[in-house]
């Protein structure tokens, strides 16, 4: 392991002498790697920043649910109150006889 660390340290020392070697040996592969990941991500998952996206405004019609959600909620709320006013024991009351 010491030999490997010494070799790496020596290569870095030599690379820092010449900036061009530093760029093409260390920085360029990292830039290429991240650019490759970005292209693959864009190819499989589409746009993310700016413009019309998958879930942004104007991204498409979401069917009747979005248009009628107020009426659906009112109907559900009304049914909950009708059910609560029925013959149900209230919270904290006497337990049911067994």
N, C-alpha and C positions, 0 to 999 in steps of 0.2 A: 504494500500500500504506500510505503514511503517513496518508493521509486516512481509510482504513478503520480503522486502529489508533486514530487520534484520535477517530473517531466511537464506536468501541467503548469507549474509555476514558471518554468523556463520558457515554455511556449507563450505564455501571457507576457512575460518580460520582453521577449523578442517581438511580439505583436504590437506592444505599445510603442516600440521604436518607429514602426511604420504604420501610419494611420490607414493606409489603403489595405494593408493586410488585416488590420483590426476590423475594418468594415466588412470585407468579403469573407473573412473566416468566422466571424461571430455575429455581427449585426445583420448582415444580409440573410443568412439562413433563418434567423428569428423573424425578420420582416416577412420573408417568403412564407414561413409556417403560418403566421397569423393571417396573412392575406389569403392563403389557401383555406384556412378555417372559415374566414368570412365569406368566401365564395361558395363553399359547400353549404354553409348555413343559409345563405340567401337562396341557393338553388332549391333546398328542401323546405324551408319555412317561410319564404317570401319576405316582403318588405316589413320594416319595423319602424323606421324613423321618418316622420313627415309624410304628407300626402294621405290619400285615403287608404286606410289600412283595413284589416280584417274586422275590427270591432269599433272603428271610429264612427263619427257622424256620417250619415249617408252611405253606410256600408252595405245596405240592402234592406229588403223588407223582411221583417221578422214574423210575418203572419198576423193572424187575428189576435193573438195573445197580447201584443203590444197595444193594439187599438182598443181592445175591450177589457183591459186589466182593471180599470176603475169599476166597471159594472160587475166584473167577476168578484172583486174584493167586496163590494157592497152586498152582493148576493151571499157570499160566504159569511160576512159579518152578521147579516140578518138571520141566517140559519143558526149561527152560534148563539145568538140571543134567544131565539125560539127554543133551542135545545136546552139552554140554561134555565128557562122559566118553567120547564116541565117538572116532572116528579123525580128530582135528583136530590140526594142528601147534600147539604152544604158542607164546606170544609170546616173542620173543628166541631162538628156536631156529634151526636151520639153514634157509636159504632152500630152497624147493622146486627140484628139478632141472628145467632147461628142456630 
